[in-house]
């Protein structure tokens, strides 16, 4: 009975953590799926999202949950600007391999620039939002369900569903998917592929910023915090199948659950090893990840 | 698009990428060096290296250490510099140890081979110090460190001087204090939890507790959990503490967010056992902003130094020049370390690193800023390079400020027992 209660507690904790991982991962998956850009700076946009939410709360008294939503349009604009000034210029070539290399280097450089600029301007002093709901649980029988994480989880799920609906139900979403599947054919249909990329990148960055705001409700904020999340995001995206938004969502949830449930049987020290063991096993059984698309061979 | 223009575009794309990255790299390193390089150094200056983390997850501690060193240097230079060297000023050569042992070691190699330094200080994290001192030992440059881990002075090195009590001693003293405190409050400690990360300091603190100190007191270990920073979530630790209900928790966490997550979970799970941590990061002011003062109240930490009775003027001066809320071990120790090197220079009458090393080994100070900063007020190193009689301080959060509660003769406040 005690074991059962503990197992449920770990499962819930895992799901709550995983929900936010899922939200931050779908941003990365969307960008990769649509543009084939591995955005290494995603973690740093997440970090900036944490700071924006923090300053909204500290200076304007805005509730962090609301603040994280307010961050979304702001980060969409940032995404568009980054796309227009940096990434669009790399897309003019036609050699996919070189284009990929250039993108990797640019996003990695962007990541270094953002985190170091944050270190200089925002100082390394950790900040945080000592909200009451970060340390108050909902009591459900013997289970403790953290309030901040529950709110973050709910918002993350709602936003994920909205993104999914946007991609499958709206004309713009369908156009983005068309540009993903076959850029050339989409262009012949009158879809402005570059514009679709721009929108997708903007949404991807907006999701990172919002996820950051949600994380800020329970996690201390430092200029290097993005590094702690970027690896998890990549694992989630690869686990779910490169480029699949739904896959990344499940991948994120799965990581949270694996991270947590491992502790029923193994010491804390092995927590992250378990994640990578699951990743390797998945790739061994399904080399394209859980929901990976077949890649067209040319 | 024509073929030729396509190729040109591709080349342009790559060239653009290269330029962007080059600019980013140059920009970042310029910014970082502008921020962290010493401002000026006249020809006759004596240089001291300070290698501490200024980027990455431990940057805050490095920043604090730099504040302390700069304060000591300003004092020394304002009062006539090193008199034995004709009033030479002391200049600080700062380098960034980053967030990995490899980066710390390469920073040491770079600075210690390129700059002519008489001695060095650093690098906060014991794991880094272990790496850096291998370089300084090889180059015969004396190294004064605050790092706690016992192995730093167990390798037979001649150029390493540890101004802090080692972690093993801190664990012994912290345990003695809490056992006495419990007794005074009519409690006997029977069970303990050991929770901490896998960095050298935490291990050096927790392992002796587990292996010999706790068994010797008849206290059994009921929870023993460790992780490599960063900690994803502290729920499992809180869960285990809730099930096992230890009488006391010994905590060693070097990464600030890990400790904040841990304290939040302790509160959330309604756990009320006393917590004794190791290291100044447990009593750093940022806890007030990040988790609030209620969560840290009564948390104790064994530290190498902390403001003690009689240091009020120093603390005020530090707060005024830096705007910090209070002075903790990190600036206090570098402040003391710079003064220790200054005293050694006066006695060596030379800026030769080996002469400075010999002077450090022969040092016996009982007065002056160096001696008064570190308990119990005497600076003397044994043959291994450990400071003789170095006493850990136990600081405790009381009403939103960490205060010294042990040893009693240096304490500014009485220790509070967390259980009521």
Interface residues (C-beta under 8 A of the other chain):
Chain A: X2 X6 X9 X10 X13 X17 X86 X89 X90 X91 X92 X93 X94 X95 X98 X99 X101 X102 X103 X105 X106 X108 X109 X110 X112 X113 X116 X117 X119 X120 X123 X124 X125 X126 X127 X128 X130 X134 X135 X136 X137 X144 X146 X218 X219 X220 X222 X223 X224 X225 X227 X228 X259 X260 X263 X267 X268 X269 X271 X272
Chain B: X6 X9 X10 X11 X12 X13 X14 X16 X17 X18 X20 X21 X24 X25 X27 X28 X31 X32 X35 X54 X55 X56 X57 X59 X60 X62 X63 X99 X198 X225 X226 X227 X228 X230 X232 X233 X235 X236 X237 X239 X243 X256 X257 X260 X261 X264 X267 X268 X269 X286 X289 X290 X291 X292 X295
